[in-house]
Amino acid sequence: MPIKHAALKQLRKDARRNSRNQAARSRLRTLSKRFLELVKNRQSQEAAVLLRTLSKEFDHAAAKRIIHANAAARHKSRMSVKLNQLSSGTRTQ
């Protein structure tokens, strides 16, 4: 256990940040699952609306360094591809 007051304060700050970051990652996972469910059910209009929200959330998380910027770009790209495939009617894995 740390002895210095500054170390104790840093532990408190780390706990708050960890909690905040975990909530943001959980929200990203929840929205992603909801998007994939809409794509699976072929509801392209609702999926398109959710994709805009999801892209904004990924950008915000990347800006706050909750996730890596390239990871955010990768997720956004893959979801856009899924939505485009749904819109065009082609089916791939």
N, C-alpha and C positions, 0 to 999 in steps of 0.2 A: 504494500500500500504506500502511495507517495506521502512524503512528509511535507514538502514545500506547499505553500498555499497556491502558488501558481500552477503546480501540477494537479492539485485537486480541482482548481477551476477549469483546467484543460480537460480533465475527465468529465466534468459536467457538460462542458461545451460539446465534447465528442459524442456523448450520449444523446444530446438534443439533436445534433446533426445527423447521427445515425438513424434516429427515429424518423426525422423528416425525410431523409433520403430513402429509407425503406418504404415509407408511405408513397413516395413518388414512383418508385419502381413497381410497387404493387398496383398502382393506378394504371401504369403503362401495360402491365400484364393483363389486367382486367379488360381494358379497352381493346387490346390486341385480340383477346379471346372472343370478345363480343363481335369484333370486325370479322374474324374468321368464321364465326357462326353465321353471320349475315351472308357472307360469300357462299358458304356451304348451302344455305337455304335459298340462294340465288335472288337475294333482295338487293339489287344493285343500287337503287336510289338511296336506301338507308345506309348502305355500306359506303357510298360516296360521301355522304354527309359526315359519317363517323371518321372516314379517312382524313378529312380536313382537320377535325378536332385532334385526331391521333397524331398527325404530322406536327401540329402545333405543340402538342405535349412532348413529343420526341425532341423537337428543336429546343424547347425550354429546358428539358432535362440535360441535353448536351451542353447548352450554354452554362448551366449551373454545375457542369462536370459530374452529374449524378451517373451518367453513362458516357461512354466515349463518343465523340462526334461521328466517327466512322461507323460505329455500331448503330447510331440513330439513322444515318443515311442508308445503311444496309437494310434495316427494318422497313423504313419508308419505301425504299425501292421495291422490295419484295411484295409489300402490300399493294403498291400501285400496279405491279405486274398482275397480281391475282385479280384486282378489280378490272383491269383492262381485258384480261382473258374472259372474265364473266361478261363484260359488255360486248365483246366481239363474238362470243359464243363458242370459242375454241376451248377444248378441255385438255389439259396436260396435267401431269402429276405436280 
